[in-house]
């Protein structure tokens, strides 16, 4: 009799665990997708760069967009994080007019990005579109006018870390925090700098880890860079050197960067 009861209790316990696990899985944030969860428009640098050296260049080329929307790298990465946590899309609804859309964009952008993810029934709804990429392509100007000014990014209190916190140990701790964020299902806004050289002074959103390749000592991460709306970029971590490196492009010579997490808590 006791043995039968024990077996039934064991089955009941396993069933309870399965229910809890299923509930946790359904409540988890969906995987971040570059083609859905990023902006269709892009940020541009005020200065242009060549071999890591900044200079003014008034004329633009097809591969080098005009400086029409600038200083918004922090704003765009923060807002992409906020939309993933606090907004939902209803593709079958009627699109909002510009005034209503602006109000809802500001409602998302004003929520502290470090707050917990909202349940689906409490999220701010954007009807008529399937995702952030689609709506920001169709309504670019409304988004650019309402996600926030980039000017205040220069006065973020946490920027001072690039002066005082530059040790290998701090970067190793940042790498641990990055992997911990992914373990929670979160994304990670990263401030990249090479201070005091200032060949890069930029914010990106790290959203996933690439599969390791045989014999590769580096860890590779997927990055949403607001300066590049066309495709993901790559950040790497070297366990041996205890250092990050960022992909080369038109704005950055590539190689070593220091990484500082942003928007994970107040004043960060």
PAKOL-302553 format. One record per residue: x, y, z of N, C-alpha, C, O, CB in turn; residue in one letter. Coordinates in pm, whole numbers, plus 50000, padded with zeros to 5 digits. Glycine has a CB too. Example, Ala and Ser with C-alpha at 12.3 -4.5 7.8 and 13.67 -1.06 7.14 Angstrom:
% PAKOL-302553
513194943150780512304955050780513204967050780514244966850846511314955350905a 512854977550708513674989450714512905000350787513415011450804514084994050572s 
% end
This chain:
% PAKOL-302553
500834988050000500005000050000500865012550000500645021649920499065000150121x 501865013050090502775024450096503545025949966503755037149918503745022950213x 503975014449906504705014949781503865020649669504355028449588505205001149743x 502585016849664501695022149560501515036949576501575044549479500335015149564x 501275041249704501105055549732502355063349692502255074449637500795057849882x 503515057549719504765064249685504915066049536505365076449489505935056649740x 504535055549459504645056649314503695067249261504055075049172504345043049248x 502445067549316501475077649273501955091549306501805100849226500125075049337x 502545093149427503065106249467504185110549374504285122249337503565105849611x 505035100649336506135103949246505635108449111506165117849052507045092049230x 504585101549061504015105548932503425119448941503595127748852502935095548887x 502715121949055502115135249075503165146149081502975156949026501275135449201x 504275143449148505365153349159505965156249023506215167748989506455148349256x 506205145648944506765147548811505815155348722506245163548641507105134148747x 504505152748736503525160048657503525174748693503425183348605502135154248677x 503645177548824503685191448868504895198648812504805210048768503685192249021x 506045191748813507265197548758507085200448610507505210948560508475188248780x 506445191148538506235193048394505345205048367505605212748275505615180648332x 504285206648451503385218048434504115231148459503975240748383502195216948528x 504915231448567505675243548599506655246748489506795258348449506415241948733x 507355236548437508325238748331507655243948206508175252948140509065225848300x 506475238348172505755242948054505325257348069505405265347976504555234148026x 504845260648192504405274348217505565284048206505425294948151503765275548354x 506725279948260507905288548253508325290748109508685301848070509055282548334x 508285279948029508685281047890507765290347814508215298147730508715267447825x 506425289347843505475297847771505595312247812505295321247733504055293047794x 506065314747938506185328447986507495334847943507655347047952506075328848136x 508435326647896509735331947859509635340947736508765339147652510725320547834x 510545350547729510575359347613510965351447488511855342947493511565371047637x 510305354247375510715347447251512115351547211512615361947254509735350547137x 512745343447130514095346247085514135359447007513275362046923514615334746997x 515125367547037515305380246966515675377346821516585369546794516395389047035x 514955383746728515225381846586515595395146522514875405046536513995375546514x 516715395246454517185407546391516175412746290515965424846281518545405346323x 515545403946215514625408246109513255412646162512415417246084514445397046011x 513035411246291511755415246351511905425546462511055434346476511055403046405x 512955424546541513065432046666514025443846662514405449146766513485422846774x 514415448046542515305459546527514625470146440513595467546378516675455246466x 515225482046437514675492946357515085491646211516185487146179515125506546413x 514175495846122514475495545979515325507445936515985506845832513185495145899x 515305518146014516145529745985517415528846070517515520146156515395543046013x 518375537746045519625536546118520165549946166519815560646116520645529946032x 521015548846265521745560246319522955563146230523455554246162522175557446466x 523415575546232524645579046160525565586646254525105593746343524325587646032x 526845585046236527815592246318527935606746270527835609546151529185585146316x 528155615846364528375629946329529665631246251529725638146149528395638946455x 530705624646300531985624446231532095611646148531425601746178533155625346331x 532905611746046533225599945969534605594946011535395602246070533175602945816x 534865582445980536115576346025536835569645908536225564245816535855566146136x 538135570345916538985563045822540195557845899540975565545954539415572145702x 540325544545901541405538245979541385542646125542425544646187542755541545916x 540175544046178540025547446318540215562146351540205565846468540975539746396x 540395570546251540605584846273539365592446228538895590546116541865589946197x 538835600946314537605608346284537905620946202538935627446221536875612246414x 536995624146110537125636446032535755640345978534845632045975538155634545915x 535595652745936534345657445878534315654245729535295656245657534185672645901x 533175649245683532985646645541531545649945507530655641945533533335631845505x 531295661545449529915666045427529145657745326527935656245339529905680245384x 529815652345225529125644845120529055630045158529965624545219529835646644984x 527945623645120527735609645153527765601045029527555605744917526415607845226x 528015588345051528015578544945526965568044976526415567845086529425572044928x 526685559344881525655549244901525965540345020525055536145092525495540644776x 527235537445042527645528845152527875536645281528265530745382528885521245115x 527645549445278527965558145391526845568445406526935579345349529365565145372x 525785565145481524585573445484524825587545537525755590045613523545566845567x 523965596645494524065610545536523815611945686523175603445748523075619245458x 524325622745742524145625145885522795631745915522755642545974525285633945938x 521725625445875520405631145895519795627046028518925634046081519485627045781x 520215615846083519695610946211520885605946291521385594946267518605599646192x 521335613846386522615611246453522485610646605521465614546662523625621846414x 523555605646669523695605346816522625596646883522355598547001523625619446871x 522025587446810520915579746868521265565246898520355557146916519735580146775x 522535561646903522865547446925522355542547060521815531547069524375545346916x 522525550447166522005546547297520485546247295519875536947347522505556247406x 519875556247233518425557247228517825545347154516835539547199518005570347161x 518415541747041517855530946959518035517247025517125508947019518505530946821x 519175514747085519375501847152518455500647273517885490047298520845500147194x 518325511547349517435511447465515995508847421515295500847483517525524847541x 515545515747315514165514347272513885500547215512795495147235513835525047169x 514835494747144514655481047094514445471447212513605462447204515875476547010x 515205473347319515035465247439513655467547500512995457947541516135468447541x 513215480047507511925483347567510765477647486509795472647544511765498347580x 510845478247354509765472647273509665457647292508565452147294509985475847125x 510785451047307510745436547328510105433047462509475422547474512165430747321x 510255441647562509765438647695508355444047723507615438247804510715444347796x 507975455047657506765461947698505725463747588504635468947615507125475147752x 506005459747465505085461947353504675448747289505385438747301505725471247248x 503545448847222503155437547138502465442847013501975454147011502225427747215x 502435434746909501915438946781500695430546742500645418446765502995437946673x 499725437246683498515430746634498375433746486497835444146449497245435446713x 498865424746401498865427646257497475428846196497335434046085499615416946185x 496455424246267495095424446213494325437146253493205439146208494335412246260x 494915445546337494235457646379494395468846278495125467646180494755462046513x 493705479746304493775491646219494945500246265495015503546383492435499646223x 495865503946175497015512246216496585525346280495565531246242497915515146095x 497345529846375497075542346445497445554246357498295553146269497835542946578x 496805565546382497265577746315498565582346380498965576846482496175588946322x 499215592246322500535596446371500495600946516501415597846593501075607646285x 499465608146556499385613146693499235601746793499915601446896498215623046708x 498345592346763498155580946852499395572146857499765567246963496945572646807x 500025570046742501245562146739502345568646821503065561846895501705560046594x 502495581646808503515588846884503295587247034504255585447109503515603646847x 502065587747078501755586147221502165572347271502695571047381500265588547247x 501905562247191502235548547234503745545947228504285538947313501495538247148x 504405551647130505865550347125506485556547249507365550647312506435556946997x 506025568547285506575575247403506245567447531507035567247625506015589547413x 505075561047534504705553147652505675541447671506025538147784503265548047640x 506105535247562507095524447570508455529947609509115524647698507195516847436x 508875540747543510215546147564510405552047703511545553447749510515556747459x 509315555647770509435561647903509465551348016509725554848131508285571047927x 509225538647984509315528348087510785524948111511565523448016508525515648045x 511155523948237512555520748269512935507348207512255497448232512785520448424x 513995506748127514315494448054514735482848143514735471348099515415497147957x 515095485548269515515474748358514335468148430514535458548505516505480148461x 513115473148409511955467048472511675453148414512155449748306510725475948456x 510895445348488510565431948443509705432248316509015442048289509835424348553x 509785421548242508975420048121507495420348157507085414048255509335406948046x 506705427648078505265428148103504565415748045504965410847939504665440848043x 503525410848113502715400148052502035405247925501865417347908501635394848153x 501665396247838501075400047710499875409247726499705418747650500675387747633x 499025406447826497785414147840497995427947901497045435747911496815406547925x 499235431147941499525444447996500425452747904500765464147936500195443048132x 500795447047792501715453947702500995464847621499785464347602502375443947609x 501765474347573501245485047489501115479547348502075474547290502175497747493x 499905480647292499585474047165499805483447047499445495247052498135469047166x 500395478046941500605485246815499895477646704500425467846651502135486946783x 498685482046668497905474746567498355477946424498915488446396496445478046582x 498065468346336498315470446194499675465946145499945466646026498155484546162x 500545461246236501895457246198502295444846277501765442246385502915468846224x 503235437146221503625424346281504785425446379504915417146468503975414746175x 505645435646362506825436646447507445450546437506985458946360507855425846408x 508475452746516509125465846521509775469346387509725480946345510175466046632x 510355459846324511025462446196510015467546092510285477246021511715449546144x 508875461146085507865464845987507285478646014507175486845923506735454445986x 506925481346139506295494146169507295505646160506915516646121505675493646307x 508545503346196509525514146189509935517146046510435528046017510755510646271x 509725507745956509975510345814508845518745755509095527945678510125497145737x 507615515345792506455522345738506255536045801505735545145737505215514045757x 506665537645928506385550046002507665555646062507705559546179505345547346115x 508695556145982510025560146029510025573546099510575574846209510985560545914x 509435583646038509505597046093508865598046231509365605146318508845606845999x 507775590946251507105591246381508015585246488508095590346599505755583546376x 508695574546453509625568446549510805577646576511165579846692510115554846496x 511415583046472512565591746493512225603846578513065608846653513125596246358x 510985608646568510565620546642510215617646787510085626946867509395626846574x 510045604846823509455601946955510215592047043509815590047158508115596946936x 511275585746995511975576347084512985583347175513515577147267512695565747001x 513255596047149514125603547240515285610347171515685606747061514655594447345x 515815620347240516945627947188518255620947224518385615147332516945642247244x 519185621447134520485615447161521435624547236522475619947283521125611347032x 521085637347249522005646947311522335643147455523475644547499521405660847306x 521315638347529521525635247670522415622947690522875620447801520195633047738x 522645615247584523525603647596524935607547640525645599747704523585596047464x 525335619747604526665624547642526785626747792527895627447845526985637347567x 525655627947862525675631348004525205619848092524835621948207524815643548029x 525215607648038524845596048118525885594048229527075593348200524735583448029x 525445593048357526405591648468527345579748452528515580448491525665590248599x 526845568848394527665556848385528775557848280529645549148275526795545048354x 528745568148197529825569648098531195571248164532215568248103529545581548008x 531195576148288532455578848355533225565948382534415566448412532205586248485x 532555554448373533245541748397534425539648303535385532848339532275530148383x 534355545248184535445542848089536755548848136537825545148089535085548547953x 536675558248231537875564448286538425556448403539645555048416537575578748331x 537535551048489537975544848613537945529548612538675523248688537135549848726x 537105523648528536955509148529537405503548395536605501748303535485505148558x 538675500748385539225496048258540055483348272540745479448178540055506748195x 539995476948389540855465448414540355452948343539185452048305540955462748564x 541245443548325540905430548269539875423548355538965416948304542165421848254x 540005425048487539055418848579537635424248561536675416648569539495421048722x 537515437148535536195443048514535575437848384534375435348378536285458548510x 536395436148282535885430748156535475416048171534505411648110536935432248046x 536215408548251535825394748276534495394148350533665385448322536915387448358x 534275403348444532995404048514531875408048418530765402848427533075414048632x 532165417148326531175421048226530805409348137529635407548102531715432648141x 531785401348100531515389248020530605379648096529715373648037532835382247982x 530835378148226529965369648307528545375148311527575367548303530515368548449x 528415388248322527085394548323526385392748189525165391148184527205409448357x 527155393048081526595390947948525985377047936524845375547893527665392947840x 526735366947975526225353247968525065351148064524145343448035527345343347997x 525085357848180523985356748275522715362948217521615357748240524355363548407x 522845373848144521685380148080521045370547981519815369247977522095393148010x 521855363747901521315354147805520635342447876519615337347830522425349047712x 521215338147988520625327148064519235330748116518385322048132521535323248181x 518995343648142517685348448187516735350948070515555353748091517835361148269x 517245350047948516425353347833516425368047799515575372647722515035348847855x 517375375747854517455390147831518415393447717519175384947671517885397247959x 518355405947675519365411447585520315420047667520135421547788518705419647470x 521335425647603522415432447676522835444647596523435443347489523625422847700x 522525456747647522995468947581524425471447626524725472047745522075481247616x 525315473047528526745474647557527265488047506527035491747391527555463147493x 527955495147592528675507247556530085503047518530825497647601528665517747673x 530475505547394531795501847343532695514047337532285524547286531675495147204x 533895512847387534825524147383536255519247379536575508247423534605533347504x 537115527747326538555525447330539245537147402540415539947378539135523547186x 538495543847488539055555347561540435551847618540605540847671538095559747675x 541415560847609541335574847567541515577347416541515588847373542365582647639x 541655566847337541845568947193540585574047125540665582147033542285555947128x 539395569347172538115573847118537935570346971537285577846897537985588747136x 538495559246927538235554746790536835548846778536325547246667539285544546746x 536225545546892534815541646895534235546047028534865544947132534645526246874x 533005551147021532275555747139530805553447107530125562447058532585571147174x 530315541347133529125536547063528355526647149528925519847234529515530146930x 527035525947128526185516247198525595506347099525155510146990525075523447275x 525585493647137525005482947056524175473847146524275474547269526105474846981x 523355465447085522545455947159523045441847125522935437447011521025457547125x 523575434847225524035421047206522855411947238522275412747346525275417747298x 522495403147144521255395747163521385380647151520395373547170520255400447064x 522535375447120522655360947110524095356447097524985364247063521865355846994x 524295343847125525635338047115525685328446998524795319946984526025330847246x 526705329546914526855320546800527355306846846527975305546951527815326646697x 527065296846766527565283546796529085283446784529655289546693526935272946702x 529715276546877531175275846875531655267446758530985258046715531705270147006x 532825271146706533425263746596534625255646646535365260446732533855273446483x 534805243746596535905235246644537245242446634537605247946530535955222046564x 537975242246745539295248246747539315263446764540395269346772540005244746623x 538145269746768538085284346782538095287846930537205283847005536815290146713x 539105295346972539215299047113538315310947148538095313747266540645302447147x 537795317747049536965329547075535505325847094535035315747042537095339446960x 534785334047170533335333047182532735344047096533155355647105532865334147333x 531755340547013531195349846916529755353346952528975344646989531265343946774x 529415366346941528095370946978527445378746863528115385946789528165379647103x 526115377146851525345384946755525055398746812524705400046930524035377646718x 525195408946729525015422746774524075430346681524215429646559526375429946782x 523125437546740522365447446665523065460846683523125466146794520865448046712x 523585466246574524275479046575523365489246507523065487546389525665478146503x 522915499746576522005509646515522575516346391521825521846311521655520146617x 523895516046375524505521846255524385512646133524715516646021525965525046281x 523925500446155523855490546048522505483546051522345473246117525015480246060x 521535489245980520195483345977520115471045888519125463845890519195493745930x 521175468745808521075458445706521335444345756520785434845699522035461545597x 522145442545860522515428945903523155429546041523635440046083523475422345801x 523175418246113523835417846244525335420046231525935417246127523565404446313x 525935424946338527385426146349527875415646449527085407746502527805440546393x 529195415546474529755405246562530695411246666531555419546635530485394746479x 530515406846789531435409646899532045396446943531355386246945530705416847018x 533325396546976533975384247023534575386447161534895397647201535055379746924x 534725375247232535385375147363536515365047358536335353647316534365371747477x 537685369347404538845360547412539085356747558539545365247635540105367247350x 538785344347599539055340247738540535341247773540895344447887538575326147760x 541385338447676542825338847703543295353047733544085355147825543595333147584x 542825362647656543245376547675542345384147772542715394847820543265383847542x 541175378647802540225385647888539785398747826539725409047894540835388148025x 539475398447695539175410947623538145408547515538035397647459540455416847562x 537365419147486536405419147377537025425447252537965433247261535115426647417x 536455421847136536835428247010535575429946926534655421746934537925419846932x 535545440546845534365443446764534725443546617535845446646578533745456946804x 533735440046537533905438646393534285451946326533775462446364532635433246331x 535155451246228535555462946153534435467446060533735459046002536835460146073x 534275480546046533325485945948533765500045909534885504145939531885486046005x 532875507345843533245520545794533495530445909534215540245891532135525945703x 532905527646027533045536846140534135532746239534535540946322531745537746213x 534615520446230535535515446332536605506746268536305498446182534785507546439x 537825508746309538945501446251538915486646286539585478546222540245507446298x 538135483146387538015469146427539025465446535540055472046551538185460146307x 538715454846608539635450046710539175453246852537985454146879540985455746688x 540135454846939539895456247083538925467447117539025478547065541195458747154x 537975464347206537095474347267536875470547412536975458847449535715475447190x 536565480347495536075477647629534555478447626533985486647555536675487547734x 533915469747704532455468547705531925471947843532435467047944532015454347662x 530895480447847530235484247971528735482247955528135487547861530575499048011x 528125474648043526685472148033525905484748064526275492448152526265460848127x 524805486847991523945498448011522495494048027522075483847972524085508447895x 521735501948103520285500348118519875487548191518735483048176519635500547983x 520775481748268520395470048347519895474048486519285466048556521565460448360x 520165486548525519725491748653519745506948647520305512648553520615486548768x 519155513848745519135528448743520545534548739521485529148798518385533748866x 520685545748668521925553248656523025545648582524195549648586522405557148792x 522655534948517523695527348442523655531248295524445526048215523485511848459x 
% end
